[in-house]
Amino acid sequence: MAQQEQPTLLIDADLRKPTSHYTFERRNLQGLTTVLSEQTTFEEAIQQTDIAHLDLLTSGPIPPNPAELLGSRRMNALLEEAQTEYTHVIIDTPPVLAVTDAQVLANQCDGTILVAASGKTEKEEAEKAKELLDAANGNILGVVLNQREKRQGHYYYYYGGK
């Protein structure tokens, strides 16, 4: 989306084990938690990345009450503000089966994408995750399969591997 020159914001809403600040080599002293607890403003917490048109809202310091913060009216207001400034807002959450955070946010988003690890995520786990997102009134757009082993001789761009 950012590569198509559309203003995009990535929000790290994994308030238990955040990683986006490592991925983008940014500081995590302020972010989502400091905005939600009104210690800083949304504008102050946004960080630019090295990717054009992609901004980052890191998680901020790990709070004692992640699900409560994510389900707050302040979170809803933050998402509304983000949508006025960005064409796309992507929220990275913890795994659906681990904690309720993804479910709490699912009905506040236009769509949800389930991420599964090839060879690791069991079919029953994926089905349970889908059920939980459905129960939370999440609009499931699709699934991304990560960690798929690439085999020589297969054309993954247009055709699936065996």
N, C-alpha and C positions, 0 to 999 in steps of 0.2 A: 504494500500500500504506500509506504514511504517512497519506494523506488518509483512509483507512479506520480511522485510529487504531490501527494495528498498529505496534509498535516496529520500526523499519527502520534498518539500518546500511548506508551506502554506503562501500565500501572502494576507494580509488584505488590499484589495483595496477599502474598504468602507471608503472613505476619509471624510465623513460627520459625521457618527456615528460609529466609529470603536469599535470593541468588543474583538478581538482576544487577546489583551494584558490582558484583564480581565480573559478570559477563561484559558489562560496558565500562568497567574500570572507573567507577564513580564512588564518591563518598556516600555514606548512608547515615549521616548524622541527623538529617531531617528528611522527611518524606511523608508518606501517607499517614502514618501514626501521628506525626506532629501537626499535620493539617487537621486531622479529625479531632485531635485534642486541643485545637485552636492555639497551638504554640507558635505556629507560622502560617503564612497564607499559601494558598494554592500556587500562586505565581512564584513565590519565593522558593518553593520546594521543587519546582520543575527543573530538570537538568537536561541540557542538550547532549546528544550522543554524537559520535563521529559519523553517523549516518544522516545524510540530509533528510529533512522533513520528519525525523523521528526524535521525539522527546521522551524523557523517562521520569516517572515518579517512583522513586525507590520506596521500599517499605517504611523506612525510618526505623528508629529503635524498636526492639521487640516489646510489645505491651503485655500486661498481665491478662488482658481481656480481648483477644483478637475477634472472636465471633460477635461480641457485643459492639465493638467499634464498627465492624463491617456491616452490621445490621442497623446502624444508627441513622437517624434523620440527616445527620451531618454527612454521612457517606452518600446518601441519595442526592443531597445538595451538591456535593463535590462532583458526582457523575454528571449532573445537569450542567454544571459550570464547564466541565471538560468537554462536553458535547457542543457547547457554544463556541469553543476555541479550536476544536480539532474535528476533522472529517471522520476519523476513526479513533476509537478508544478501545484498547485491548487490555484486558485484565487477566493477569496470571495469578492463579489461585493454587492452594495446596491440593493434593489429590482428593478427589471426591470421597473415597472410602476412608480416608484417614481422619478427617475432621469435617464439621458441618459448614465451614467457611464458603466453599464453592456453592453449596446449596443456598446459603444465605444471599449470595450475590446473583445466582442464576436468574431469578425473576426480575432483577434490576437491569439486566442486559438485553440487548436486542437479539442476541444469539449466543449459543454456547458450543464450543468445540471440545470434544472429548479426546484426550491424548492417551494413547496406549503404547506400551513398549512391546515390540515384536519379540516373541519367544519368552516373554516375561509375564505379561498381563494374561491371566487366565480368562477364558470365555465367560465363565460365571461372574468374575469380577467386573468385566466390562458390562455385562447385562445388569448387574446390581447397580453400577454407577449410573447407567442410563435410567434405571427405575428411580433412583434417588433424584436425578435431575428432572425427570418427568414429574415426580411428586412435588418438586419445588417450583413447578410451572416454568421450567427452563425451556427455551426454544433451541433444541439440539439441531445444529446446522450440519454436523458431520463428525468424522473421526480422523485424526491424524495418527498414522502408525510410525512411531519412531524406532530407531535402532534396528532397522531392517538390514540384514546382511546383503551386500551387493555381490552378486555372482557374475563372473565374466560371461559374455555372450547374450545377456538379457538387455532389452531396451526398456528401461524404466520410465523414460520420459513419456512415451506414448503407450507402452504396454506394461502390464504387471508381470512381475517375475513369478517363477514357479516355486 
